[in-house]
């Protein structure tokens, strides 16, 4: 981020404040941030494992689902910079709804039962841009 020009800084009652340049600098930063997304979509699979009997995504098959999704995205040649990244995560604090995954940058949460559900999320949402309402939480 480039520094705010000195002409944008004014002194008021001994405190430094920014004048009309601040909104332009913020808009420029917001545009730059959104233009520089490293991945178009970033999917996190909760891999949390609990021993005390509470529901957890691990016991719902999250490891196999994440591996399936990663393999499928590679087969479709949609992995890597500027495309789709499939990641594992620690607890996402929604295990009672799980297993769960979340798609960013939208922040769309899904639950799933099997690899067919994962394929539907990939085909419909990640490739086609349409949220899978029946799996959305």
N, C-alpha and C positions, 0 to 999 in steps of 0.2 A: 504494500500500500504506500503510495507516495505521500509525503508530508503535506499538510494543509499550508497553502501559501501564506507568507507573513502578512500579506495584505488582508487576509481573512480574519486576523486576530485584532481585537480591539481591547482597550483597557476601560473598564467601567467600575468606578468606585474601588479601584485597587485590585479587582479580580479580573482574571483573563476570561474572556468569553469569545465565542465564535459568532460571526455575523452570517450573512446570506450564503457564504460559501459552504457552510456545514450541510445544508440539505443536498446540495450538488455532490459533495464528497460522499455522503451516505448513499445516494442513489448510484453513484459510480461504483462504490464498493459492493452494493447489493447486486448490480448487474454483473460485475466481475465474478463474484462468488457463484452466481447461478450459471454463468457461462463456463466455469471451470470445474464442473462436476467430473470427477475422475471416472465414476461409473454412472451409467444412465439409470440403472436400478441396482439396489443393494438389498439382498434378502438375508435375513438373520433367522436361523432355526434355533429355538431354545433347546439346549442340550442338558438342562438341569437334571440332576439325579439326587433324589432324596431317599434316605433310608428309613425315616421314621413313619412310613405308611401314608404320608400325604401324597396326593396326586403329583406326578412330575412328568415332564415331557419325555424324558429318557425312557421311562417305562411304556410310553405310548408309541415308541418306534421312531423317535426323532433322528437317531443316528442313521438308520437305513434310509429314511426319507431325505435327509440332507445329502447323503452320498448319491442317491438316485437323482436328485435335482442337479447337483454339480455335474454329474456324468451327462445328463440330458442336455444341459446348457452347452457343454463342450461339444456334444454331438451335433447340436444345431449351429455351432460356430458363433455363439453369442457371448462367449466369455472374454474377459480381458478389458483393457482400458477402453472407455467409451461405450461399453456394453453392459453386461450383467455380471454381478459378483454374488456367489452363493457362499455364505459364511455360517460358522457355528457361533453360538453365543452362550454365555452363562445364563443364569436365570433372568427371564424377562418379566417375572412376577405375574404371569397369567396361566400358571400351570393347571389351575382348576378348569380352565377352558380348553386345555391342551389335548394333544400336543399342539404347539403354536409356532407360527412364523410371522414375521412382519416384513413388508415390502416398503423400502424407502426409495425415493424421497416422499412418496405419498403418505406413508404411515398407515397403510392398510394391513389389518391383522386378519390372519386366517387360522382356522383349525383344519385338521385333515385326519383321515383314517388310514389311507393306503397310498400306494404309488399312483393309482389312477387319479386320486384327488390332486396329488402333486403335479401330474401331467396336465390336468385341467387348469390349475393355477398358472403353469408355465404357458400353455397354449392360449388361454383366454386373456389373462392379465399381462404377463410379461411380454408376450409376443403380440397379442391382439389389442392390448390396452383396455380391455373390458374386465371390471371387477367380477369375481365369481361370488355372487350374492349368497348362494347357499352355504358357502364355507366361511364367509366373512363373520368375524366376531367383533 
